Amino acid sequence: MAAFGTVFMPQMSLAEFKDAHWTYHNMVSSDRIELHPGAHVLHYSSTCFEGLKAFKHADGSVHIFRMDQNIARMQQSSRLLALPEVDSALLEQMIIDAVGSFTEQVPSPPGSMYIRPTHIGTEPAIGKAASPTQQSLLYVLLSPVGDYFSGGIKPLKLLIEENGSRCAAHMGMIKSGGNYASALGPILAARQQHKADQVLFCPGGDVQETGAANFLLIDDNQIITKDLDSSFLHGITRDSILTLARDLGMTVSERALSVDELIERAAKPNTEAALSGTAAVLTPVGSLIHNNKTITVGSGEGGPVTEKLRKALNAIQWGEAEDTHGWLTRVN
Ligand SMILES: *Cc1c(COP(=O)(O)O)cnc(C)c1O
């Protein structure tokens, strides 16, 4: 199977904002867009994106998971970046048109169709370093993806980073390429120097998230994860897992978690830790590197609670369990 996100459907839906209004061009070829070299996004990073998935059920029907939440987050990201306001009805139509054009190509579970709405500032104006773009492109790319865990589930090793941060604190809740660019240097250094898989950003000792996933600590019947603030990305998988955990009778503690508390709890044999995100749902964390020492989390293997929660979410996505929260939108 090709690497995640390298195969694209040949068409995407595309809309253009110009002269203060949106024009929807419907489906266009997905292999290129035309951009002026002075486009605002190329100089001043006026860009945000989303990531969500469509799933194929056993009867052949195709369902998009929590589309309303991704649309709301894209509107929020666009607003916070002073990009043109995204019309939620337009974006919903664009996502449904794109997925609806390729229902046959949606892989069956454990695969899915990854959906990547993208919004970029296109006004050719390099003098607008401190003012918003008046033109933009919004498009919805599709990429069929296979089993994220096809090579087996390997618990991750995270480097605890207390000094650096993933991105500027006021940008954390924006899903934007700039934040990824900002996190890349520390992630590459952690791989090189510590053979870590990811960096767990903990500015000032406050456990936040990794470069592209939220962090959950599971201690017996309790899940502890940072409460929402503007410094980190409000994952929809995070919210879904916390909802399912409450349904299962677990205690959900959304509150500050310090590195000290994390390390103390990690030593207990039943503790589990996991990263949440659309790509993998929940990936177990096996160890933490702190001050050049490796700390094993619980057994060091993926634990039963992590697996139970991942399976509960997958079961809804795959149409094997009742969608009691109304998270799925049927396309065909
Ligand atoms: C997208 C993203 C997540 C995960 O969000 P989901 O909605 O669960 O996919 C977490 N952290 C960052 C920085 C992200 O960009």
The ligand as an SDF file (V2000), in Angstrom:
LIG
                    3D

 15 15  0  0  0  0  0  0  0  0999 V2000
   -5.6310   17.5740   13.3220 C   0  0  0  0  0  0  0  0  0  0  0  0
   -4.8750   17.6610   14.5690 C   0  0  0  0  0  0  0  0  0  0  0  0
   -5.1860   16.8930   15.7060 C   0  0  0  0  0  0  0  0  0  0  0  0
   -6.2290   15.8190   15.7140 C   0  0  0  0  0  0  0  0  0  0  0  0
   -7.5050   16.3030   15.4170 O   0  0  0  0  0  0  0  0  0  0  0  0
   -8.6490   15.3140   14.9480 P   0  0  0  0  0  0  0  0  0  0  0  0
   -9.8140   16.2070   14.7090 O   0  0  0  0  0  0  0  0  0  0  0  0
   -8.8750   14.3530   16.0330 O   0  0  0  0  0  0  0  0  0  0  0  0
   -8.1600   14.6370   13.7000 O   0  0  0  0  0  0  0  0  0  0  0  0
   -4.4620   17.0970   16.8730 C   0  0  0  0  0  0  0  0  0  0  0  0
   -3.4580   17.9940   16.9180 N   0  0  0  0  0  0  0  0  0  0  0  0
   -3.1220   18.7390   15.8510 C   0  0  0  0  0  0  0  0  0  0  0  0
   -2.0120   19.7090   15.9730 C   0  0  0  0  0  0  0  0  0  0  0  0
   -3.8080   18.5970   14.6400 C   0  0  0  0  0  0  0  0  0  0  0  0
   -3.4600   19.3420   13.5870 O   0  0  0  0  0  0  0  0  0  0  0  0
  1  2  1  0
  2  3  1  0
  2 14  2  0
  3  4  1  0
  3 10  2  0
  4  5  1  0
  5  6  1  0
  6  7  2  0
  6  8  1  0
  6  9  1  0
 10 11  1  0
 11 12  2  0
 12 13  1  0
 12 14  1  0
 14 15  1  0
M  END
$$$$
